[in-house]
């Protein structure tokens, strides 16, 4: 089986972890401090605040931005549940706007109609590693006095108009889950250029402490360990190399699959660096049969994501609604296939051959 994802862990990461274990400082310490500084420098942001996961990074950022009960946050329904769940954690309500059918990202033209006097923030997701169209969102946020919070969980190293993702909005949120473009095992990061937001984020992730045992606000135990940070520091040295290989693999797949009947290869918007956390094709007809065919022939796949969030059982039960036809259509058509940097040329050739054969047998 050619897996859909394969984390790259080398002796360098293992040695770094062993060094931390031998040091006796396992919780948040110097490794976390160094990782925060190095990652914020990488993303061109002034501050980095390490957290225990991408989800806790989102929750922390929303709380730091002042989001709470009675507020609304405009976001996409075509994403992993953590995006909107984090809004619910604050007591606020996610308001879903439709996506751009080419990029699968939140469509800026759909946002303004969703703004009410309860709206406090816009939360776009840089889905699959492709930056959302941020410039119009920045303008909308400024005109309506809203916070712009980037969900960059899938976009380490991605760029929008020459600027790194995570440095453009008021806050950025990254995940270091094992399948991501770089990993710490589990972990997250909040990035920001705002001193006040950084200070508040740091307090929220550590029980509301302004200093040791002095709790100024309600906070949480969302800290990263030095073990995780030591892995992240090594991964950060190689993330551009990983991304370059992802991009090369994606280019090969797009070239080889461009004329295959029944599928549509990914679109990359102008003026962005797409880092291909996922390589996601559309299959207009027989998507599920085609996915099964790929699996039976040794190609790992994923459906990211099969159900728009407002149709998830919990959201339905809570009375949270949406009307996003482009997102619903995408959910019925997308299949992610392997693009990770560990793929060999032989595996890439196999992926292409199986897809071409499957197209002939099922889609024509």
C-alpha positions in Angstrom: 0.0 0.0 0.0 1.3 3.5 -0.9 0.2 5.4 2.2 -1.6 8.7 2.0 0.8 10.1 4.6 4.2 9.1 6.0 6.0 11.2 8.7 9.7 11.6 8.3 11.5 10.9 11.6 15.3 10.5 11.5 18.0 9.8 14.0 18.3 13.6 14.3 14.9 13.9 15.9 15.5 10.8 18.0 18.8 12.1 19.3 17.1 15.5 20.1 14.4 13.7 22.2 17.0 11.6 24.0 18.9 14.7 24.9 15.8 16.2 26.4 15.0 13.0 28.3 18.5 13.0 29.8 18.2 16.7 30.7 15.3 16.0 33.1 13.4 19.1 31.8 10.5 17.4 30.0 7.7 20.0 30.2 7.7 23.5 28.8 11.2 24.9 29.0 14.1 26.1 26.9 13.3 23.9 24.0 9.9 25.4 23.7 11.3 28.9 24.0 13.8 28.3 21.2 11.1 26.6 19.0 8.8 29.5 19.5 11.5 32.0 18.4 12.6 29.9 15.5 9.1 29.2 14.2 8.0 32.8 14.5 11.1 33.9 12.6 10.3 31.3 9.9 6.8 32.6 9.5 7.9 36.3 9.6 5.7 36.8 12.7 6.9 38.7 15.7 5.7 36.2 18.3 5.1 32.4 18.5 3.2 30.8 21.3 3.6 27.0 21.4 0.5 24.9 22.4 -0.3 21.2 22.8 -2.2 20.9 19.5 -3.5 22.7 16.5 -7.0 22.7 18.1 -5.7 24.3 21.3 -3.9 26.9 19.2 -7.2 27.8 17.6 -9.0 28.0 20.9 -6.2 30.1 22.4 -6.2 32.5 19.5 -10.0 32.9 19.5 -9.9 33.6 23.3 -7.0 36.0 22.9 -9.0 37.9 20.3 -11.8 38.3 22.7 -14.3 35.9 21.2 -16.9 34.7 23.6 -20.6 33.9 24.2 -23.0 35.6 21.9 -20.4 36.4 19.3 -20.3 35.0 15.7 -17.2 34.0 13.7 -17.4 33.6 9.9 -15.6 30.5 8.6 -15.8 27.7 6.1 -17.9 24.5 6.4 -15.4 22.6 4.3 -12.7 21.8 6.8 -11.8 19.6 9.7 -14.1 19.9 12.6 -11.5 21.5 14.9 -11.9 24.8 13.0 -15.5 25.4 14.0 -15.4 23.3 17.2 -12.9 25.8 18.5 -15.4 28.6 17.9 -18.0 26.6 19.9 -15.5 26.1 22.8 -15.5 29.9 23.3 -19.3 30.0 23.5 -19.5 31.8 20.1 -21.3 30.6 17.0 -19.7 29.6 13.7 -21.4 31.2 10.7 -20.6 29.3 7.5 -19.8 31.0 4.2 -19.3 29.1 0.9 -16.0 28.2 -0.7 -14.3 29.1 -4.0 -14.8 26.0 -6.1 -11.3 26.2 -7.6 -9.2 26.5 -4.4 -11.7 25.0 -1.9 -11.0 27.9 0.4 -13.4 30.4 2.0 -14.6 32.7 -0.8 -14.1 36.4 0.1 -17.2 37.4 -1.9 -19.4 35.3 0.3 -18.3 36.9 3.6 -19.9 40.4 3.7 -23.5 39.1 3.5 -22.8 37.0 6.6 -21.7 39.9 8.8 -24.1 41.0 11.6 -23.7 43.1 14.7 -22.6 39.9 16.4 -19.7 39.2 14.1 -16.3 39.5 15.7 -13.9 37.6 13.5 -13.2 35.9 10.2 -11.5 32.5 10.3 -10.3 31.3 6.9 -8.6 27.9 6.5 -5.6 27.5 4.2 -6.9 24.2 3.0 -4.6 21.5 1.6 -1.7 23.9 1.9 -3.0 26.5 -0.4 -3.4 30.1 1.1 -6.9 31.5 1.1 -7.3 34.8 -0.7 -6.4 37.0 2.3 -6.2 40.5 0.8 -9.9 41.1 0.4 -10.5 39.5 3.8 -8.0 41.9 5.4 -10.0 44.8 3.9 -13.3 43.4 5.0 -12.0 42.8 8.5 -10.6 46.4 8.7 -13.8 48.0 7.4 -15.9 46.1 9.9 -13.6 46.1 12.9 -13.2 42.3 12.9 -10.3 40.1 13.8 -8.8 38.0 11.1 -7.5 34.6 12.4 -5.7 32.3 10.0 -6.2 28.5 10.4 -2.8 27.5 9.0 -2.9 23.9 10.3 -2.1 22.6 6.8 0.0 25.4 5.5 3.5 25.5 7.1 5.7 27.5 4.7 2.9 28.5 2.3 3.1 32.1 1.0 0.5 34.6 -0.1 1.8 37.4 -2.3 5.3 36.9 -1.0 4.4 36.8 2.7 4.4 33.7 4.8 1.1 32.4 6.0 0.6 33.0 9.7 2.0 36.6 9.6 -0.8 38.3 7.6 -3.9 38.1 9.9 -4.1 39.2 13.5 -3.3 35.7 14.6 -2.2 32.5 12.9 -2.7 28.9 14.1 -0.6 25.9 13.1 -0.8 22.2 13.8 2.1 19.8 14.2 0.1 16.5 14.0 2.1 13.6 12.4 0.5 13.9 9.0 1.2 17.6 8.6 4.1 19.1 6.5 6.2 19.1 9.7 5.4 17.4 13.0 6.2 17.4 16.8 4.0 14.3 17.3 1.2 16.5 18.7 1.5 20.2 19.1 0.4 23.6 17.8 1.6 27.2 17.5 -0.1 30.6 17.6 1.7 33.3 15.7 1.0 37.1 15.8 2.6 40.5 15.3 0.6 42.0 18.1 2.3 42.2 21.5 -0.9 42.3 23.5 -2.4 39.3 21.7 0.9 37.4 22.2 0.9 38.1 25.9 -2.7 37.1 26.3 -2.2 33.9 24.3 0.8 33.0 26.5 -1.3 33.4 29.6 -4.3 31.4 28.2 -2.1 28.4 27.4 -0.7 28.3 30.9 -3.6 28.6 33.3 -3.9 32.4 32.9 -0.5 33.0 34.6 1.1 36.4 34.1 4.0 35.0 36.3 4.5 31.9 38.3 1.5 31.2 40.5 -0.2 34.5 39.7 -3.3 33.9 37.7 -4.8 37.0 36.1 -7.3 35.4 33.8 -9.0 32.0 33.2 -6.6 29.9 31.3 -5.9 26.2 30.4 -3.1 23.7 30.4 -2.4 24.0 26.7 1.4 23.9 27.0 3.8 22.1 24.7 6.5 19.8 26.1 10.2 20.2 25.5 10.1 16.7 24.0 7.7 17.9 21.3 9.6 21.1 20.8 12.9 19.3 20.3 11.3 17.3 17.4 9.8 20.5 16.0 13.1 22.3 16.0 14.7 19.6 13.8 11.6 19.3 11.6 11.7 23.1 11.0 15.2 22.9 9.6 13.9 20.5 6.9 10.3 21.8 6.2 11.3 23.8 3.1 13.0 20.7 1.7 9.9 18.6 2.5 7.7 21.2 0.9 9.8 21.4 -2.2 9.5 17.7 -2.7 5.7 17.9 -2.1 5.5 20.6 -4.8 7.6 18.5 -7.2 5.4 15.5 -6.6 2.3 17.5 -7.2 3.7 19.0 -10.4 4.5 15.5 -11.7 1.0 14.2 -10.8 -0.7 17.2 -12.4 1.3 16.9 -15.6 0.6 13.1 -15.9 -3.1 13.3 -14.9 -4.0 16.5 -16.8 -5.9 14.7 -19.6 -7.3 11.8 -17.6 -11.0 11.7 -18.3 -13.3 12.0 -15.3 -11.0 13.7 -12.9 -9.9 17.3 -12.2 -6.4 18.0 -10.9 -5.8 20.7 -8.2 -5.8 24.4 -9.1 -3.2 26.7 -7.8 -4.1 30.4 -7.5 -1.7 33.1 -8.8 0.6 34.8 -6.3 0.6 31.9 -3.8 3.0 29.2 -2.8 0.9 26.1 -2.4 2.7 23.5 -0.2 0.4 20.6 -0.9 -0.4 19.2 2.5 -2.8 17.2 0.4 -3.1 16.6 -3.3 -6.8 16.6 -3.9 -8.5 15.7 -7.1 -12.2 16.0 -8.0 -14.1 13.0 -9.4 -17.5 14.2 -10.6 -19.1 10.8 -10.9 -18.6 7.6 -9.0 -16.3 9.1 -6.5 -16.8 6.5 -3.8 -16.4 3.6 -6.3 -13.2 5.3 -7.7 -11.9 5.6 -4.1 -12.5 1.9 -3.5 -10.8 1.0 -6.7 -7.7 3.0 -5.7 -7.6 1.3 -2.3 -8.0 -2.2 -3.8 -5.1 -1.4 -6.1 -2.8 -0.3 -3.3 -3.2 3.5 -3.4 -3.9 5.1 0.0 -6.6 7.8 -0.2 -8.5 10.2 2.0 -11.7 12.2 1.7 -11.0 15.6 3.1 -13.9 16.2 3.9 -17.0 14.0 3.2 -19.5 16.0 5.2 -19.8 19.8 5.5 -19.7 20.9 9.1 -23.3 22.1 9.3 -24.5 18.7 8.3 -22.5 16.9 11.0 -24.9 15.4 13.6 -23.7 17.6 16.5 -24.2 20.8 14.5 -27.6 19.7 13.2 -28.6 18.9 16.8 -27.5 22.3 17.9 -29.5 24.0 15.2 -26.5 25.4 13.4 -27.4 25.8 9.8 -25.6 26.6 6.5 -26.3 27.0 2.8 -23.1 26.4 0.9 -23.7 24.5 -2.3 -20.1 24.7 -3.6 -18.8 23.2 -0.3 -21.5 20.5 -0.5 -20.5 19.7 -4.1 -16.8 19.5 -3.2 -17.6 17.2 -0.3 -19.2 14.7 -2.7 -16.3 14.8 -5.3 -12.9 15.2 -3.6 -10.3 12.4 -3.1 -6.8 13.1 -1.7 -4.0 10.8 -3.1 -0.4 10.5 -1.8 1.9 13.5 -2.4 4.1 13.3 0.7 7.9 13.7 0.3 8.7 10.1 1.1 7.2 8.9 -2.3 9.6 7.3 -4.7 9.4 7.8 -8.5 8.3 4.2 -8.8 5.4 4.9 -6.4 4.5 8.1 -8.2 4.4 6.2 -11.5 2.2 3.5 -9.9 -0.2 6.1 -8.7 -0.5 7.6 -12.2 -0.9 4.2 -13.8 -3.6 3.0 -11.4 -5.6 6.3 -11.8 -5.4 6.1 -15.6 -6.6 2.5 -15.6 -9.3 3.3 -13.1 -10.5 6.1 -15.3 -10.8 3.8 -18.3 -12.7 1.2 -16.3 -15.0 3.4 -14.2 -15.2 7.0 -15.4 -15.5 6.7 -19.2 
